[in-house]
C-alpha cells in the first residue's frame, strides 16, 4: 500500500469509529400519560417507568437496580408472561402494576381514569384469567356478596414494540 494513502485512510476510519464510541444507551420508558418515551437519561429522571430490563451497567451488586428502575415492570414477551404479571398484580393488589401493562395511548381513556377502574377491579379476588392473544384476556373476579357470581373484565391484547400489552374495554359485566 502506498505510504501517502495511510494517513487519509486512518483519518477516515477514526471519523467513523469516534461517533460510534460516543453513543449512549437509549432507555425505553412509559410516561405518566401512557405513551412510550425514548431517552438517553434514566427513566426515573423524566418521571417515567422503564419497560426494558436494566442493563448490566445499571445493576448494583446484590441485585439492586440503580436509577430508580423497577425490574418488576417489564414488558411481557409472551402471553404466559402477561398472565403471570396480571396474577402477580392481583396478589399484590397493585393497580399500578396492571397499569404498567396497559397500552394507554390508544385505549380511548386517560391513564388516570383507567387506573381508577383498575383499582376497583384489583380489590376483588381473582378467579381466573381466560383467553388468548387473538381474543384478548377476560379477568374474572368474585362479586362482593354475590356467592358464586363473577365479574368479567375484558382486555384486548395488543402486540407493540415486541411486547404484549393490555388495552381495556370500558364496561365489565356480571354473570351468575
C-alpha contacts under 8 A as a table, 3 or more apart, distances in Angstrom:
res1	aa1	res2	aa2	distance
1	X	5	X	7.44
1	X	6	X	7.83
2	X	5	X	5.56
2	X	6	X	7.08
3	X	6	X	5.48
3	X	7	X	7.96
4	X	7	X	6.77
4	X	8	X	7.95
5	X	8	X	5.70
5	X	9	X	6.20
6	X	9	X	5.20
6	X	10	X	6.07
7	X	10	X	5.12
7	X	11	X	6.11
8	X	11	X	5.06
8	X	12	X	6.16
9	X	12	X	5.12
9	X	13	X	6.26
10	X	13	X	5.11
10	X	14	X	6.13
11	X	14	X	5.10
11	X	15	X	6.06
12	X	15	X	5.06
12	X	16	X	6.40
13	X	16	X	5.20
13	X	17	X	6.14
14	X	17	X	4.98
14	X	18	X	5.90
15	X	18	X	5.75
15	X	19	X	7.25
16	X	19	X	6.36
16	X	20	X	7.00
17	X	20	X	5.31
17	X	21	X	6.30
18	X	21	X	5.22
18	X	22	X	6.26
19	X	22	X	5.01
19	X	23	X	6.56
20	X	23	X	5.65
24	X	40	X	6.49
25	X	40	X	6.00
26	X	38	X	6.45
26	X	39	X	5.59
26	X	40	X	4.89
26	X	41	X	7.62
27	X	38	X	5.63
27	X	39	X	5.27
27	X	40	X	5.94
27	X	41	X	6.74
27	X	42	X	6.27
27	X	43	X	6.58
27	X	50	X	7.24
27	X	52	X	7.84
28	X	36	X	7.06
28	X	37	X	5.95
28	X	38	X	4.79
28	X	39	X	6.80
28	X	43	X	7.48
28	X	50	X	6.03
28	X	51	X	6.04
28	X	52	X	6.46
29	X	36	X	5.70
29	X	37	X	4.96
29	X	38	X	6.14
29	X	39	X	7.84
29	X	43	X	5.77
29	X	48	X	5.85
29	X	49	X	5.23
29	X	50	X	4.31
29	X	51	X	5.44
29	X	52	X	7.76
30	X	33	X	7.83
30	X	34	X	5.67
30	X	35	X	5.55
30	X	36	X	4.51
30	X	37	X	5.69
30	X	48	X	5.53
30	X	49	X	5.19
30	X	50	X	6.39
30	X	51	X	6.77
30	X	100	X	7.99
31	X	34	X	5.26
31	X	35	X	5.45
31	X	36	X	6.16
31	X	37	X	6.19
31	X	47	X	6.97
31	X	48	X	4.48
31	X	49	X	6.49
32	X	35	X	7.49
32	X	47	X	7.23
32	X	48	X	6.09
32	X	49	X	7.99
32	X	111	X	7.62
33	X	104	X	7.41
33	X	105	X	7.49
33	X	110	X	7.33
33	X	111	X	6.08
34	X	102	X	7.83
34	X	103	X	6.51
34	X	104	X	4.81
34	X	105	X	5.70
34	X	111	X	6.31
35	X	103	X	7.61
35	X	104	X	6.82
35	X	105	X	5.51
37	X	48	X	7.98
39	X	42	X	7.38
39	X	43	X	7.48
41	X	45	X	6.59
41	X	46	X	7.60
42	X	45	X	5.66
42	X	46	X	7.46
42	X	67	X	6.15
42	X	68	X	7.98
42	X	69	X	7.82
43	X	46	X	5.60
43	X	47	X	6.42
43	X	48	X	5.00
43	X	49	X	5.77
43	X	50	X	5.64
43	X	67	X	7.81
43	X	68	X	7.79
43	X	69	X	7.21
44	X	47	X	4.92
44	X	48	X	5.51
44	X	49	X	6.61
44	X	50	X	7.83
44	X	67	X	6.45
44	X	68	X	5.60
44	X	69	X	6.87
45	X	48	X	7.52
45	X	67	X	7.95
49	X	69	X	7.26
49	X	70	X	7.54
49	X	73	X	7.60
50	X	53	X	7.75
50	X	69	X	6.08
50	X	70	X	6.79
50	X	73	X	6.93
50	X	74	X	7.20
51	X	73	X	6.00
51	X	74	X	4.56
51	X	75	X	5.45
52	X	73	X	7.98
52	X	74	X	5.35
52	X	75	X	6.50
53	X	71	X	6.21
53	X	74	X	6.34
54	X	57	X	7.90
54	X	58	X	5.94
54	X	59	X	6.59
54	X	65	X	7.26
54	X	69	X	6.93
54	X	71	X	7.10
55	X	58	X	5.39
55	X	59	X	6.66
56	X	59	X	5.40
57	X	60	X	7.94
58	X	65	X	6.22
58	X	66	X	5.22
58	X	67	X	7.16
59	X	63	X	6.52
59	X	64	X	6.10
59	X	65	X	4.59
59	X	66	X	5.75
60	X	63	X	5.93
60	X	64	X	5.07
60	X	65	X	5.58
60	X	66	X	6.26
61	X	64	X	6.46
65	X	68	X	6.86
65	X	69	X	6.05
65	X	70	X	7.30
65	X	71	X	7.60
66	X	69	X	6.33
70	X	73	X	5.74
70	X	74	X	7.94
71	X	74	X	6.41
73	X	97	X	7.05
73	X	100	X	6.47
73	X	101	X	7.86
75	X	101	X	7.02
75	X	163	X	5.48
75	X	164	X	6.86
75	X	165	X	7.58
76	X	79	X	7.23
76	X	81	X	5.18
76	X	82	X	5.13
76	X	85	X	7.92
76	X	101	X	7.84
76	X	163	X	5.36
76	X	164	X	5.29
76	X	165	X	7.20
77	X	81	X	6.41
77	X	82	X	7.59
77	X	162	X	6.81
77	X	163	X	5.05
77	X	164	X	6.07
78	X	81	X	5.16
78	X	82	X	6.37
78	X	163	X	7.60
78	X	164	X	6.68
79	X	82	X	4.97
79	X	83	X	6.10
79	X	132	X	7.24
79	X	133	X	6.75
79	X	164	X	7.19
80	X	83	X	5.15
80	X	84	X	6.03
81	X	84	X	5.05
81	X	85	X	6.13
82	X	85	X	5.15
82	X	86	X	6.27
82	X	101	X	7.82
82	X	164	X	6.97
82	X	165	X	7.74
83	X	86	X	5.12
83	X	87	X	6.16
83	X	129	X	7.16
84	X	87	X	5.11
84	X	88	X	6.05
85	X	88	X	5.02
85	X	89	X	6.09
85	X	97	X	7.90
85	X	98	X	7.58
86	X	89	X	5.06
86	X	90	X	6.40
86	X	97	X	7.92
86	X	98	X	6.18
87	X	90	X	5.18
87	X	91	X	6.22
87	X	126	X	7.68
88	X	91	X	4.93
88	X	92	X	6.14
89	X	92	X	5.09
89	X	93	X	5.73
89	X	94	X	5.06
89	X	95	X	6.96
89	X	97	X	5.52
89	X	98	X	6.00
89	X	122	X	7.86
90	X	93	X	4.68
90	X	94	X	6.41
90	X	122	X	5.74
90	X	123	X	7.97
90	X	125	X	7.45
90	X	126	X	6.61
91	X	94	X	7.87
93	X	122	X	5.59
93	X	123	X	6.45
94	X	97	X	5.25
94	X	98	X	6.86
94	X	119	X	7.65
94	X	122	X	6.92
95	X	98	X	5.30
95	X	99	X	5.99
95	X	115	X	6.31
95	X	118	X	5.56
95	X	119	X	5.06
95	X	122	X	6.24
96	X	99	X	4.67
96	X	100	X	6.11
96	X	115	X	7.00
97	X	100	X	5.17
97	X	101	X	6.92
98	X	101	X	5.17
98	X	102	X	6.76
98	X	118	X	7.52
99	X	102	X	5.27
99	X	111	X	7.74
99	X	114	X	7.77
99	X	115	X	6.19
99	X	118	X	7.56
101	X	165	X	5.49
101	X	166	X	5.86
102	X	165	X	5.37
102	X	166	X	4.45
102	X	167	X	5.62
102	X	168	X	7.48
103	X	106	X	6.65
103	X	107	X	6.89
103	X	158	X	7.89
103	X	165	X	5.62
103	X	166	X	5.98
103	X	167	X	5.72
104	X	107	X	5.11
104	X	108	X	7.72
104	X	109	X	7.27
104	X	110	X	7.01
104	X	111	X	6.06
104	X	167	X	6.97
105	X	108	X	7.54
106	X	109	X	8.00
106	X	167	X	7.73
107	X	110	X	7.85
107	X	167	X	5.77
107	X	168	X	6.41
107	X	169	X	7.71
109	X	113	X	6.44
109	X	114	X	6.46
110	X	113	X	5.19
110	X	114	X	6.15
111	X	114	X	5.00
111	X	115	X	5.99
112	X	115	X	5.16
112	X	116	X	6.34
113	X	116	X	5.34
113	X	117	X	6.68
114	X	117	X	5.21
114	X	118	X	6.23
114	X	168	X	7.93
115	X	118	X	4.87
115	X	119	X	5.96
116	X	119	X	5.07
116	X	120	X	6.62
117	X	120	X	5.34
117	X	121	X	6.39
118	X	121	X	4.86
118	X	122	X	5.95
119	X	122	X	5.26
119	X	123	X	6.54
120	X	123	X	5.60
120	X	124	X	7.53
121	X	124	X	5.91
121	X	141	X	7.63
122	X	125	X	7.38
122	X	126	X	7.95
124	X	141	X	5.83
124	X	142	X	5.96
124	X	143	X	7.14
124	X	144	X	7.41
125	X	141	X	5.49
125	X	142	X	5.64
126	X	139	X	7.40
126	X	140	X	6.20
126	X	141	X	4.56
126	X	142	X	6.72
127	X	139	X	7.77
127	X	140	X	5.30
127	X	141	X	5.00
127	X	142	X	6.42
127	X	150	X	7.80
128	X	139	X	6.15
128	X	140	X	5.12
128	X	141	X	7.10
129	X	137	X	6.49
129	X	138	X	5.73
129	X	139	X	4.88
129	X	140	X	6.29
130	X	137	X	5.53
130	X	138	X	5.12
130	X	139	X	6.71
130	X	140	X	7.91
131	X	135	X	5.98
131	X	136	X	5.57
131	X	137	X	4.59
131	X	138	X	6.16
132	X	135	X	5.44
132	X	136	X	5.37
132	X	137	X	6.07
132	X	157	X	7.92
133	X	136	X	5.31
133	X	137	X	7.45
133	X	156	X	7.87
133	X	157	X	5.47
133	X	158	X	7.56
134	X	157	X	7.09
135	X	156	X	7.00
135	X	157	X	7.62
136	X	154	X	6.98
136	X	155	X	5.65
136	X	156	X	4.21
136	X	157	X	4.88
137	X	154	X	5.81
137	X	155	X	5.25
137	X	156	X	6.31
137	X	157	X	6.88
138	X	152	X	5.94
138	X	153	X	5.52
138	X	154	X	4.43
138	X	155	X	6.30
139	X	151	X	7.95
139	X	152	X	5.45
139	X	153	X	5.16
139	X	154	X	6.31
139	X	155	X	7.82
140	X	150	X	6.03
140	X	151	X	5.47
140	X	152	X	4.44
140	X	153	X	6.55
141	X	150	X	5.37
141	X	151	X	5.25
141	X	152	X	6.53
142	X	146	X	7.42
142	X	148	X	7.22
142	X	149	X	6.30
142	X	150	X	4.60
142	X	151	X	6.23
143	X	146	X	5.04
143	X	147	X	7.44
143	X	148	X	7.81
143	X	149	X	5.74
143	X	150	X	5.23
143	X	151	X	5.99
143	X	174	X	7.79
144	X	147	X	7.77
146	X	149	X	5.10
146	X	150	X	7.63
148	X	176	X	6.76
149	X	174	X	7.20
149	X	175	X	5.82
149	X	176	X	4.38
150	X	174	X	5.95
150	X	175	X	5.60
150	X	176	X	6.47
151	X	172	X	6.63
151	X	173	X	5.70
151	X	174	X	4.31
151	X	175	X	6.15
152	X	172	X	5.64
152	X	173	X	5.56
152	X	174	X	6.33
152	X	175	X	7.62
153	X	169	X	7.67
153	X	171	X	7.21
153	X	172	X	4.49
153	X	173	X	6.76
154	X	168	X	6.58
154	X	169	X	6.05
154	X	172	X	6.94
155	X	166	X	5.68
155	X	167	X	5.29
155	X	168	X	4.51
155	X	169	X	5.93
156	X	166	X	5.74
156	X	167	X	4.95
156	X	168	X	6.31
156	X	169	X	7.36
157	X	164	X	6.47
157	X	165	X	5.66
157	X	166	X	4.87
157	X	167	X	6.17
158	X	164	X	5.60
158	X	165	X	5.11
158	X	166	X	6.21
158	X	167	X	6.85
159	X	162	X	6.54
159	X	163	X	5.58
159	X	164	X	4.59
159	X	165	X	6.23
160	X	163	X	5.42
160	X	164	X	6.45
160	X	165	X	7.21
169	X	172	X	7.90
